[in-house]
Amino acid sequence: MKLLHPVSLAVAIALGGASYLTYQHAQQTPYEQKADYLAAKAEKKANSPKRYDKPKEAQEFYISQRLPKGVETIPTEKYSQALEDIKNMRRYSLADNKIVFDYVPQLNSPDGVHRELGQWEELGPGNIGGRTRALIIHPTEHDTMYTAGVAGGVWKTTDAGKSWQPLSDLATNLAVTTLTFAPNDPNTIYAGTGEGFFNADALRGDGIFKSTDGGVSWTQLEATAGNELFHYTNKIVFGKNDPSTLYAATRGGVQRSKDNGTSWETVFVKEDAAVGCTDLTVVDGGDHDVLVTACGSFDTGGMHRSADGGDTWAAVLELETQGRTTIAVAPSDNNIMYALLANIGDHGMEAVYKSEDMGATWNATVTRDTADEYSRLLLSNTVYGLFPQCGYGPEPQFYNQGWYDNIIAVDPVNPDVVWTGGIDMFRSDDGGKTFVPTSIWWFDMDHELYAHADQHTIVFHPAYDGVNNTTMFVGNDGGIQRTDNALDERLDLQQVCGASDDPKGKVNWQTLNNGYAVTQFYHGTVMPDGTAYFGGTQDNGTLLGEDGGFNAWREITGGDGGWTAVDPTNPNVLFSEYTNLSIQKSTDGGVTFADSFNGITGDGFPFITRFEMAPSNPQVLWIGGNQLWRTTDQAENWVAGSPVLDSSVYAIGIAPQNENIVAAGTREGYIYINYNAGEADDSTPWNSFKIGAEDVRATISAIAFDPTDDKVAYATVSTFDQAHVWKTTDGGKSWMSIDKDIPNVPATSVAVDPKNAKRVIIGTDLGVFISTDGGENWFADGSGLANTNVAKVAFHGNEVFAFTHGRSAYKVASATDEHYEITLDEDSTANVSSAFADRFKNAFASVEITELPESGDLMLGEELLAVGAVIALDKFDMVTYTPETNFTGEDSFKFTGTADKAESAQEVTVELNVEDVNDMPVIADLEDLEVMLGQAVEVDFNGKVSDLDSENITLSIEPQIPGLRFSEGVLSGIASSVFSGDVKLHATDGDHEVSASFAVNIYDASPVIESNQSFEVVENTPIGTVIGQLVFSDPDAEVSPVEKFHVYGDSLFSVDAEGNVIVAKELDFEFQEEVYFGVQAEDTHGNLSNHTEVHVTIRDLRGNDDDDDDGDSGSFAWLSLLSLPLAMLRRRRK
């Protein structure tokens, strides 16, 4: 392989393995063919490199979508309860399009190349694994191994990793982090659950599970079920003196069982250790087991030792700077132990310690102060930490992850050979004094020097002898890898930096992910032709696969992948993202990607940000942070499409038939909808509805519109203890929960069949659920999908796709056979055109009716069909069935369908299930209410609510409106206070409750008089003379005009209803007079204006003014003003 130019290499590292494969069945392209593209971005990327993965952020994001407010850990015991509930549900087979009455789960045997799960075809990736923390090898049958993905269950191989078979698809999908065989019985396996290494409490488990038949079936150890001490079981080991004694390192300390796990006792607790005890080892001390445990990670924990089987403990290594610590025993000499310590602050390498007396005393072999340039990077990103040495930048970029990936192991033969795993693998040949890298995470995954980043377990082959067998296995965030020359040369600086790639003589690696399909998808997209698909994954980038390529998926962008989209009119245009606001666009089928968020200035973008492409116009995309953003030129430019919302957007739905109809759901549980979203900007209000109570979180995880009625939409909620599926039939004004049959398990995705809008599929943390009647009833999957987190479900043609977070991707062909079922409600009409297709969902060219229904009418538009009627393909959508009034039960009709080139017609029976339903109340569109203060109100809501099967409907509103009362469905009274906001109308028939909102605006329509108005008049002006008109405004003159003015403080003048100031008394004064009086307007509703003072100057015709202002002349009329305030106070607003 040609070597990379150093600048191009730096960019390749920063990109985390940037895209190098095209969608159109291209050959894999070597790194050197990317050089020109990478060099163009070298300066930017080399100076600001990005981490490849973000495990802490990923787990916090995953958990936050599921936790109610105030809850800190995922209640995994509810998964177990949900599984029991699922067992009692009816099943529906997507493959057969019918109810399954005798469901028998089937896990088909894989061969590592092709695989099915029941009737679901597993698409892969089988060659790209996922986070793996446990691997054990059968002690005598060395080709048999067991491993576990933290989100994919337990797996087994019997051919040394050439193929893998899942063992626990039909058990609770928990994070399995530790496996161990029982002594002398490798058919008995213990599995500990709960990934207890994260500051944010990560993936909680539910105790320890046990298999006595080599992993075929599993039972939960009763004493650990629902036991808080076993929520995070990090390590299980058997004692050396008694085969029935087990020890477990857990979040609650060290636990001990003396009866094979039937009962447990806590034997050690390290107070204030943030994650409890994370590692534990046992050696034979003669009469007693000698145990050494490591506790803590984000708080000081240290190492403690027991020499009496756990009865008493003593600290053996406690440093103030000591974070997460892992321990290894030399198999050739149990006296020798090593420990790898992370720093409590920055999580980089703190030190390696060694004991030669079974852990009683410890001495440092290397510390961060004494370490050379390699050894200091044991828990860092190796090549980033060597940026200056490699010539890629002036400063190292460590990206320490010792809290997350931290493992140490000792060669089975030579106790001076020590292995460590952080982001990369390292080996010491001098007893832990110096270490040198042995793997490179950023090379092509097929390269011999490549091992995926983030190491979690190291296991030696049972026949390892250091000469004829030097085979070693590692488990990491990319699955499982193996080396058969573990003692060959380590890497030199040229290789670490990428200036040389020759694997000869070096430790070589090969990936064993041959069907180990535990990839964690966040999202997935099906290519337009349906034969290829791609999606964003946790820590494995954005991956692309094709039909027939189970083990041939390819990475097209690196890092943590996220949401994806493809232009259905031009599949070379792809969209992907990594984390937060990072949407990227490719115009060459995925060969290259470029940032595409020009114009977006907002924030609040989640770790995995949602964006969606309009199905009817691929030029239009929406993306969400704490507000919505829109592009109409395929991400060349973005503009704000909404104001700032209540919280970050976690779901976006766009109506399939109209790009202007958009809905968005937020983390806190609001659903916003706009039917003219294409014209919206950052000041445009969106109609909103809160799912659940105001103070309760109900994270909206997905939204999908009905393909035939844009007023109908579905939403899913991923928060535990909330209703998980919701539906609107009035364009988002009201939403109703419709998950009555679905267990309390987070719902993550929803899709509506474009060919049959009544068929809805929900993806959840435990598989998929199907409704065939628009959400009225739900079935558990009867086609055999795993009980795993389904991140995305999608219809494409006659197939249903499921992208899972932990068990890769699947599809199932939804067939139509000779019997087709349609379910509808009584007194309703159903379109039956979906039945006019063969078992492969290919529409017939024409159908002929051969038998009519007995209890209803089969219609072609307004025409009643008869036996022998022939219907052409273009008329299929006009065929409907309407049952007789009040009929419930089973009905049917028959037809023969003919394909274009078929030699014979296919006979089909359509079974019609008419169900008796208790119809919930329906609220018609509510008009907003706008009234003035003082205005009488009477609105009757009874005519807005209907219920087909109940006359006893109770109405209520919230909140109450000042001055108005709501009684027997009528809102009435006099509006007495200003009010503006949404009011909810609730309607219940005793069994169901629905709500709808309307806006109420009670506004102040009082007149306003201009202040400081002055007039002038001469004395002796006749009474009744108008000397001027007040300037005033009346904002609601048509409804409540000003009817009079009140005058206070002086009776010389009056003001009529038009504001004319009129002489009311004789004006005879000896000197010039200054008159002041108060005035206030009142309208017909009794609304009073502001108080203001009017000044009138009365000119003396005789000239007797007191020009020298000595006070000896003039009027005393000003004394009348003293009564103004009191007079005004006597008047009150009516």
N, C-alpha and C positions, 0 to 999 in steps of 0.2 A: 504494500500500500504506500503510495506517495505521501511524503510528510507534509504536514500543514505549515504554511507560513505562520510564524509566531503570532502576528497580530490576528490572523484569522482564527488561530486556535483560541486566543483569549476571548474572542467573540463567541466561538462555539461553546466555550465553557459558560460564558455569561448567559447564553440562550438556553443552557441546560439541554443540549442535544437538539438543536433547531431542526426544522423540517427538512427532510431530504428525500421524500418519496412522493411520487405523484399518484393520483387516484386511478388513472387509466392503465391499470395492470402493468405499471412500469417496473423495471428492474431496480433493485436496491442500488443507490448511488453512493460511492465512497465519499469520505469526508473531503477529499481534495477537490471534488467537483463543486463543493460549496464555497470554495475559497474566495472567488470574486464577489459573491453576494455578501459573505461574512466580512470581508475586508472593507466593504463600503460602510459598514456600521461599526467598525472596530473601535474608533475613538470613543464613541458614545458608550458602547457596552463594556469595553475594557475598564473604563474609569468608573462605571457604576454597575458592577455585576449584581445579578439577582440570585437569590437562593433557588436551588432546584425545587425543593419542597418545603412546606411549612406545616410540620406535623401537629404542633401545638394549636395553631390557628385552625387547622382542619378539624381537629377533634372538638374544639370549643364551638365551632360553627355547627357541626353535626349535632352536638348536644343541645345547643341553645334553641334549635328549632323544635325540640321535643319537650322541653321543660316548662311547666307552668311557673308563674312568678312565685318566688320564695322557695322553690325546690332546687336542690343542688346536684342531684344525681339522677340518672335515668332509672325509673322503677322497673328493673328487668323482670321482677316477679310477675308483672302484668303481661309480659310476653307469654309466660307459662299458662296463665289463666286464659289468655286469648286463644292459645292453641287448643285448650279444652273446649272453648266455645266454638271454635272452627269445626271440631269433630262432630258437633251436633247440628251443623248447618247443612242445608241442601247443597248439592254440587251441580255445577253446570260445565259441560265440556265445550270449550271454544272450538276444538277440532271437529266435533260432531254436531255442534249447534243444537244440543239438547240436554235435558236434565239427566244427570247420572244418579241412579237410585242405589246401585251397588258399587260404590267407589272403592277401588283397591289401589293404593298408591304404588307406583312402579318406578324403580330406579334402574334404568337400563345399563348394562355393563358397557363401559367405554373401552376403546382400544387406543386411546391417546390421539387418534386422528379424527374419528367421527363420534359424536355422542348425542344421546337424546335423554331427556328427563321426562318420563311419561310420554306424552305426545308433543312436548316442546323440543324443538331442535336447538341444541346449544351451539351458538355461533362462535364462541370464544370471547376474548383471546385465550387460547390454551398455551401460548408461548410467552405470555407476559403475566407474571404472578402478582401477588399482593403481599401486604405486610405479614410476615411469618415469624412467630416468636418461639415455636416449638418444633422439634424434629427428633424422633427416636428410631432406632434401628433394631430389628428383631435380633436377639442374641445368637441365634443359630441359623436362621434363614436370612442371610444378609441382604438378599434382594428385596426383602419385605421391610418397608419403612412406613411410618405414620408421621403426618405433619398436620398443622392447623393454621388456618388463616384467621386473623382477628375478626373478620366479618364473613368468613366462608365456611366455617365448620371444620370437621376432622376429615382427613383424606388418607388414602392408603395406596401404596404401589407394591406390586409383587415382582416387578422387573427392573428394580434399581432405578426407578424414575423415568423409564421410557414411556410410562403411562400412569395416570392417577385416577382413582375412583373416589368420589365423595361418599362419606359414610354417615353424615348427620344431616342430610338435606331435609329429613322428615322429623328432625328434633328442633328444639328451640334454637334460633340463630343467635348464639352468644359469642362474645369475644373469647376464644380459647387461647390461653397464653402459656400453658405448661402441660406436658404429657409425661407419663412415666409408666413402665411395666411393673407389675407385681413381681417380687423375687420368685424365681423358679416357675413362673407361669406367664409367658408372654401373651397369652390370650386374654389376660386380665389387664386392662389399661385404665388408668385414672386420668381425667382431664380437668384441669382447673380453669375457671373462667373469670373474666374481669381484668382489664388492662390497667393496672394500678400504677402507672408511671407518670401521669400527667398532673400538672398543677390544677387543671380545671376539672378533675375527677373523671375524665375520659370515659371509656366504655365500661360501664359497670357490669359485673357478672352476676351469677346466681348460684354460687357454690361450686361443688365438685361433682362430676359425673363419672360413672363407672360402667365399663363394658366387660363382660366375661366371655364374649364370643369373638374376640379379635376385632371389635369395633362395629359389628353388624348392628347391634342394638345397644342402647344406653339407658341407664337409670340414674336418677339424681340421688346422691347421698342425702338421706332425709335430714340428718343433723345439720347439713350445710344449706338446705333450701330456705331461702328467705332470711338467712342468718347474716346480720350485718358484718360479722367478723370475716365472712367469706365472700363479700361483694367483690373483692379484688384479691384473687388467689394467684400470686406471682410465681410460686415455685412449690412443687410437691416432690418429696424424696422419701424413700423407705429407709428404715433403720438397718444397721448392719448386724445387729445381734438378735433381733426378733423380727421375722418376716411379716408379722401382723402389725408392726408399728410404723406409722406414717407421721411425717412432719410436713407442715405447710407454712410458708412465709406469706403473710397476707397483710392487708391494710390494718388489721387488728393486732398484728404482732406475729409470734410464732405459735402455731397450734399443733397439738399432738393427739394422735389417736393410737390406742393400743389394741384395737379390734377391727382392723382393716377399714376404718372410716365410719364405723357405725356410730361411735360417739367421739367427742372431741373435748379437749381442755386447752385453755390458753396457758402457755408455760413461760412466755416472755413478752413484755410490752415495753417498747422504747417510747417514753413520753415525748410529746412535741415533735415526733418525726413526721414530716409532712405527708409522706405516702406510706407510712408503716414500714414493714420489712419487705425488701424487694428481692433479696437473694438469700439462699440458704444452702449449705453443703454439709454432708455427714461423712465421717470416716470412722473406721473401726478402732475404738480405743481399748479393746480387750473385753472387759466385762460390761462396758458401757459405750454407748454411742457418743462420739465427740461431734458437737455441732458448732458451726460458725455462721452467724447471720449478719447481713448488712441491712441497715435501716436508714431511712431518710433520703432526701433528694434536694428539696427546696429549703428545708431546715436541717440543722445538724442532726445526724443520727448515729453515725459511726458503726463500728463492728463489735459484736459481742460473742462470747464463747461459753459453751457449756460442756463440761467434761463428764457429766453424769446423766446423759440422755435427756437433758432439758429441765432437770429439777432445779438447778441453780445456774446463775449466769454472771459473767464478769466482763467488763469492758476491756477490749484488747487494742483498739485503735480508735481514738476519738480526736479529730482535728477540727479546729474552728472553721477551717476552709474546706472541709470534706463534704461533698455532696453525694450524689448517687454513686454507689460502690458495687462492683461485681467481684465474685470470688471464684477461684479455680483451684482444684487439687491435682497434683501430679499423679497420674494413674500408676506410674512406676515406683512412686515413693510417697505414701500417704502423709509423711511428715512435712512434705513440701507443699506450700500453698502460695498463691499469688493473688493480689487484689489490685484492681484498676479503679482509681478514684477520680471522680469529676470534681471540679471546683464548684463550691456552693453558689458562687456569684455569677461567673460567666459560663459555667458548664463546660469549660475546656478541660484538658488534662491537668489534674492537680499533681498526681504521682502514681507510681507503681510500687507496691510494697510486696515483700516476700517474708514468709515464715518457714522455718525449718523444724518446728516443734509442734506440728498439728494446730497451728494457729494461736499458740499461747503468747508468743512474742512476734513482733513485726519490725522490719527494717526497710527503709526506702531503697529501691534500686535505682530509681530516677525520679526527679521532681521537676516541676516546671522551671525551677531556678537552675537546674543542672542539665536539663534536656538539650540535645542537639536540635538542629532545624527540623528533623523528621519526628523525633520522639515527642516533641511538644505538640504534635498535630494528631495524636492518637484519637482524639474526640472532636476533631475539627475537619473542615473541608480541605483536603490535602492540597490540591492544586491552588485553591484560593489562598491558603496560608503561605504558599511559596510564590506568590505573585512577583515580589522583587527578584528572587533568584531566577525565575523563569523569564523575567524581562517583560511582564505584562502590566506592571503598575508599580508605583512607588511604595505602596503600603499593602501589607497582607490583609486579606479579608477572611477571618477565621470561620465564622458561622458555626460556632460550637453547638453540639447537640448531645452532650454527655448525660443529660437527664433523660434522653429518649433512646438513643442507640449507644449501648455500652455493654461490651461482653469481653470476657477473657477466658482463655483455655490453655492447657499445657499439653505438649506433645506426649502421647502415651508411652513413648520409649525413653525420650531424653528430657529430663526435667529442666534443662537449661533452654529448651526451645519453647518460647511462649508466644501465643497468638492473641492479638486484640482486634476487636472490631468496633469502629465508630461509624463514620461515614464510609471510610475505606477500610480494607484489611491491612494489618501490620504484623510483622514477625520479628521477634528477638531471638538471636542465637547465642546470647551471652548472659542468660539468666535474668533477663529483664532490664539490663542496663541501657541498651540502645535498641531502637526499633527502626525498621525500614518498611515502606509500603510494599504491598504485594498485589494490589488491585487498583484499577482505575475506573471510576464510576461513569465518566462522561464519554468513554469510547463507544463505538458501535457495539450493540449488544451481542453481535456475533463474533466480536474480536476476542482472541484468546486471553488478553489481559483485562478484559472487562468483567467486573462484578457489580451488580446493582448497588446503589447507595443505601446506607442505613442498616448496619448489621445488628442482629438480635440474638443469634444462637450459632454456636460452633460445635460440630459433632464429628468425631473421628470414626472411621470404619472399624468395626469390631476386630477385623483381621489386620489392622495397622501394625506393622513391625519396623517401620522406618527404613526398610530396604526394598523388600519385594512388594510391599503395599504401603503407599504413602497417600492414601485417599482420605480426603476431608470434605465435609459438607458445611455450608453456611446457609442460614435463613435470614432474609433481609426484606426490605420493602418491595423488592422485585420478585419475591418468591424464594426459590431454592437454587443454589449453585454448588458445583462440585469441582474439586481439583484432584487429579491423580498424581501430581508431582509436588506435593506440599513442601518438600524440602529443597526444591531447586532454587535458583538464584532469585533474589528480590530485585525490585526495580531500581534503576538509577535515576538521577535527576533529569536526564534527557527524556526518559520515558514518562516520568511523572508529569513533565511539562508538555509532553506531546511532540517533542522534536524527534523522537524515535519511537517506533512501534513494533520492533522486531520481538516476537514472543519466544524465540528460540532460547532455550536454557533457563527461561524464567518460569515462575509459578504460573500455570495456565488454568483457565476456568472454563467450564461449560454449564449452560443453563439447563435445569431439569424441569422446566415448566411445560412438560409435555401433557397437556390436558389438565394441569393444575390451575383451574380457571377460577381465580378468586379476585379478579380485578374489581375495583370499587368505582363504578361509574357514578358521576354526578348528573349526567345528562347524555342523551344520545339522539342521533338524527339518521333517518334512513335516506339513502341516495334516491334520486328520482326513479331509477329503473328497478329499485327494490333488491338488487343483488349485492349492494355494498352499503356500508353503514360506518359511522364514526361517532366518537363521543369523548367527552372530557372525563378524566379519571383522577383519583387521588394518588399523587406522587408518581404517576406513570405517563403524564402528559396527555395529549389528545391522540387517540389511536384510531386507525382505519383498518377495517377488515372487509373481506368479500366472501360470497358464498363459496363453499368448498375449501376455504382457507382457515380452518379452525386453529391451526398452529402457525399461521402466517400473517398475523396482524402486524401493523407497522406504526411507528410513532411519527406523527406529522408536525407536532409542536411539543415542546418540553415543559417541565415543571409540573405543577398541579393543574390539570385540565378543568374546564368548567362547561358552560353552556355552548351549544353548537347550532349551526343552521346552514342550509344549502339553498341556493337559488334553483328552484325546480325547472326553470327555463334555461339555465346554463350551469350545469354541475361543476364547472371549473371555478365558480365563485363560492367559496366556503367562508364561514365565520367560526372562530373559536375564541377562547380566552384562557387566561390562567387565573389569577386571583384579583379580587376587587375590580376596579375599573381598568380593564386591560383587553377590551374587545379588539380582535385582529381580523383582517380580511386577506384572503388569498384569491387571486384571479387566475391562477395557473394550476388548479386542482390540488393545492396543498404543497407544492414545491417550495413556495415562499409565502410568508405572511408579513403584513405591515400593520402597525397600530392604526386604529380607525375610530378615534373618539374626538375628532376635532370639533370644538365648540362646546363640549361638555365642561362646565365649571362647577358643578355641584359636588356634594360629597355624600356620605352615608351609604356607599356601595358595599354590600355584604361581601364576605370572603369569597363566596361563589355568587357572582352577580347574574341576575336573570336578564336575558334579552330574548325577544321573539321577532320573527319575520312574519309579515302579513301574508296569510295563505293566498290571498287574491292579488297581491302586488308585491313581488320580491324587492322592489325598490324601497319599501317602507319597513322600517324596523323600529322597535321601541326598546328602551333599556331603563332600568330603574335603580336609583340610589334613594336619597330621601325625597326625591321628586322624580317625575317621569321625563324622559328625553326622547325626541322623535327625529328620525331622518327620512327624507323622501328621495334621497339620491344614493341609496345603498351605502350609507356610512361615510360618505365623503364629508358631509357636514351634519351637525346635530343642533337642534334647538330645544329649549325647554317646552314641555307639553303639559305641565301642570304646576301649580304652586307647590311649596314644600308641604309634604304630607305628614301624617302623625308619627310615622316611623319608616324604616327602610322597606323598600319594595322586595317581596319574596315570591311574587307570582305575577305573571302578565298573561292575559288571554286576548286574542284578537279574533273577531267574528270571521269565519271562513269566507262568507259571502260579501263582506263589507269591511274594507281596511279602516274606515273611520269609526268603527265600533270597537272600543278598547276597554278592558277592565284590568284592574291591578289590585293585588292584595298585599297587605303589609304584615310585618312581624307581629304587631300588637293585635291584629285581627280586624282591620277595616278593609272593606272592599269598595273601591272607587270605580265608577263606570261613567263613560262619556260616549254619547251617540253621535257626536260631531268632533271627535278627538283630533281629526286632521286639521282643524282650525284652532285648536287650543294652544294657549301659551302659558307663561308663568303666572298669569293673573286670572286664568279661567277656572272657575269653580267646577269641581266634579261631584256628581251625586255620590254619596257615601252611605254605607251601612255597616254598623259594628256587629261582628259576630260575637255572641256572648255578652256578658256584662261589661260595663265600661272599664272596671278595674281588673279584668281577667284577660290574660294573654291567650290568644287563639291564632297562632301563626298560620297565615294562608300560604299553602305550599304549591297550589296549582289552580288554574282556572281554564275551563274549556266551554266554548259556545256550542249550542245546538246547530248543526249544519243547515237546518231547514227553517229555523225560527230564531231570529237574532234576539228575541226577548227572553229566550230560555238559555240559561248558563248553569254550569256546575262549578263548585269550588271545594277543595279539600283542605283539611286542617291537620297539621302535624303535631300539635300540642296534645300531650296526654290529658285525659279526663275531660276533653271537650267533645262535642259532636263533631265527627270527622268528615262528613259529607253534607254539602249544602246545595240548594237549588233555588234559582229565581225563575219566575215565569212572567215577570212584569218589567223586565229590563233593569233589574237591580234595585228597584224601589223597596222590595222586601225579599228576604231570603228565608228559607225554611230548612230545617235539618231533615235529612232523609236517610240517615245511616242506621235505622232501627235494627237491622240484622247484623251489622258489622261490629266486631268486637272492639274494645277500647285499645286500639293500636294506632300509632301515627299513620295518617294517610299522606302520601307524597306526590301522587300524580293522578291525573284523570284524562280520559280520552273518550270521545263520542264517535261512534261508528258513522262515517260519512254516508254509508249506504243504508243504514238503519238507525235513525236518530234515537230510537228507544233503547238501543244497546249501548250501555255505558260501562267502562272498565275503570276500576280504581286500583292504583298501585299503593301498597302499604309496606310497613316494615316486616310483614309476614306473608308476602305474596300478593296475589291479585284477587279481586272480587268483581263479580259481573252482575249487572242488572239488564234484564231484557224488556223492562217496562218503564224506562225513564227514571229509575231510582225508587220506585215504589217497593220493590222487593230485591233482595240481594242473594247471590249464590257464592259459595266458596269455589275456587278454581277446581274443576274436575278433570283437567288435562294433565296435571302432575307437576306443575312448577314448584320449585323449592320454596320452603318457608324462609324467604330472605327479603331484604330490603329492596323493593323495586323502585328505583329512582325515576324511571320514565317509562310510560306505556304509550304506544303509538299504533294507529291503524295505517296500513299501507296495502292497497289493493285488497286481496282476500286474506292477508296475513296480519297477525298481531305481533308486535315486537315488545320485548321487555328488556330494558337495560338496568341491571341490578347493581347495588352498592355492596359488592362482596362475592357475587357468584356469576359475574360476567354478563353476557348478553344472550338472549333467546328469541326464537320466533315460533309461532304455530300457525299452520294453515287452517283457516276457519272454513270448514267445508259445508256444503249444502247437499244432503243426500236425499234419498227418496221420501223421507219424512221431514217436513219443515214445521216448526212450531212458531206461532205468533200469539202473544199474550196481550190482552187489552182489557180495559175496564168496561163494566156494564154501562149501557147507554152512551157509548162512545163509538167512534169510527176509526178503523185502522187501515192504513195503506198497506197492501199486501204485495207490493212489487218486489220486495226483497226476496220473496220465495221463488221468483222466476229466474233462477240461476241453477247451474249444475253443482255438483258437490265440490267443485274447485272455485266456486264463486264467479264463474264465467256466465254472463247473461245469455239466455236463450235468444234465438232470433225471433221466435214467435211461440205462443202457447195456445192450446185449445182446451176449453173447459169441458171436462168429462163428467163431473158430478157437482151439483150445487150444494151449498150449506142448507141444513134443515131449519135452523133457527135464526136466520138472518138473511140479508140481501147482499149479493155480490154485484157491484156497480162498476160501470165504465163511465166515469163522470156522472152525468144524470141518467144514463141508460142502464136499465136492469139487464144483467147478463143472463143468458140461457145456455143450456147444454149445447155444445157444438160451436159456441162463439169462439172465434179466433182473434187473438190480440197480437198486434205487431209490437216489436221492441220499443218503438217510439211512443207507444201508448201505455206502457207498463205503469208509469207513475200515476196514471189516472184510475187504476183499479183499487177499489176499497171494499171493505166488508163492514156492515153495520148490523149488530145483533138486534133482535126484537126487543122492544121496551121491557126493561126489568129482567131480561134473560141473563142468567149466569150459568156457567158450566162449560161443557166441551161441545164444540161444533167442528165441522171440517168441510173442505171441498177438495176436488181432485182436478188435475190438469195433465196434459202431456206437453212436454217442452221439446222443441226442435232446435238444434244448433245449426249454424250456417252450413257445415259440411258433414253433418251427422247422417249416418246411414239409417238410423232408426230413432224414433222419439223416445224420450225418457218420461216414465209415468211418476208423478209426484203427488203425495198426499199432504195437504196443508192442514195441520191441526190447529184449531182456534180455541184458545183458553180464555173464556170470558169470566173475569173475576169480579166478585162482589166486593165493593170497596166502600170504606167509610170516608167519603170525600171531606176533606178539610175545608174550612171556610175560604172564600176567595174575596179579596179586597180589590175593587176596581180602582182605576187611576184616581188619585185624590188631587183636588185642586188646592193650590196654595191660598192662604187666607191673609188678606191685607186690609186693615181697618185703622181708623183714626182713634185717638183717645176720645173717650166719651161716646163713641158710636155704639149703637145697639147691635148685637150679634146673635144670629140664630142659624145654626147649620145642622141639618139632619144627616147623620152618617149612616142611618139604617139602610138607605137605598144603595149604599156603596158596598154592602157586604152581602154575600149570598152563600148558601150551603145546600147542596143537592139533597142531602139526607138528614138534615137537622133543621128544626125551626127554633131551637133554643140556643141562640147566639148571644153571648155576652160581650159587650164592647167596653173598652176603657181607653184612656189616653194618658200619656206621660211625656213631659211634666205637666202639671196643672198650670193654667194661664190666669194671671191676676185679674180678678173681676168677673171671670167667666166660670160657669159650672158645667160639668158634663154629666148628664143624667139620661138614662135609657136611650143612649145613642145620639142625644142632641146636645150640642154645644151652644150655650146661650148666656146672655148677660150684657153688661155694659163694660167695655174695655176701659180699665181704670189706671193701668200703668204701661209704660213703654216696654215692649217685649219684641225680641227678634231671635228666631232659632227654629230648629226642627222639632216637631211634635210627632210622637209615634201613636198610631191607632192600633190597638191590640184587639183581635177577635178570636174568641174561643168557643168551641161547641162542646167542651168538656173532655174531648179526646185529643184535639189538636188545637194549636194556637199559631196564628200567623200575625205578622205585623207589617205595617207600611208607614212611611213617613210623609209628612207634608210640612211646608214652611209656613210659619206664622210671623207676621210683621205688624205690630201695633205701634204706630208712629204718632208723634206730636205734630198736629196740623194747626197749631195756634197761630193767629195773626201776629205780625211784627210791625211795630211803629218805629219810624226812624227817630233817633234821639236828637235832643237839643234843637228843636224847631222853634223859630221865632216869627212873630207877626207884628204889624204896626197898624194903628188906627188913630184917628183924631177924636177928641172928646166930642160928646153929643151926637155921635153917629147913631142913627135910629136903631132901635131894637129890631132884631130879625135880620140885620145886615150880615152877609157872609163876608168875613174879612180875609179868608184864605182857606186852603184845604190841607189837612195833614197828609204827609207822605207815609204810606203804610203798604204792607204786602199781605196777601191772603193766599197761602200755599194750596188751599183746597177750596177755593171759592165756589166751585161748581157743586160741591157736596154740602159744605157748611159755610156759607158766606157770612161775613160780618153783619150782624144785625143791629148793633148799637155800640156807642162809646160811653164810658163812665168818666165823669169829670170830678176831681177831688180838690178841695182847698179853696176854691173861689167860685162864686156863682155869677160873675159878670158875663161869663161866656158859656156856651153849650157847644156840643159837637154832635152832628147828626150821623146817620148810618153810613153816609158816604165820606165822612171825615171832614166835612165843612165846619169851620170854626165860626160860630154865629154869636152876634151880640145878644146877650140875654137880659141885661139891665141897662138903665140909663148911665151914660158915661159922662158925668159932670164933675170935673176935678179942678181945683184951683191951680194946681201945678202939674207938670208932666208926671205921669204915673207909670210905674213898672209893675206889671201884674204877672204872677206865676201861678200856674195850676197844674195838677197832675192829670194824666189821661190814660185810659186803658180800653182796648177794644175787646169785644166779646162776640164769638160767632154763634151760629144757631145750635151748635152742640154744647155750648157753654164753655168752650175753650177760651181762656183769657190770654191776651197778649202780654208783652212786657210792660212794666210801668215806665213812663217817661214824663218829663216836665216840659211844659210849653210856656214860652215867654212872649208876652204881649206888651208892647210899648204904646201907651195912650198919650198922644201929643196934646199939649195945652195950647189952645189957639190964642190965649191972652199973653203968653210969654212970661208967666210967673214962675219960671223954673229957678231952682236953687242952684245957680251955676257955680257958686263958690263952695258948694258942698259943706256948708258949716252946720248943717243939720237943723236950721231954723225954719225950713220950708219943706214941702213934699208930703207924700202920702205915707200912711202906715199900713198900706195894703199887704206888705210883706208879712205882717203878723199872721195873716190867714194861712200862710204856708206851714205854720207850726202844727196845724191839724192834719197836714198831708199824710205823714206816715201812718198815723192811727187810722185815718179813714181808709187808706189802702189796705191795711191789715184786716179790716172788717170784711173785705170782699174775699171770697175763697173760690178757687177753681171748682166749677160744678162737675 
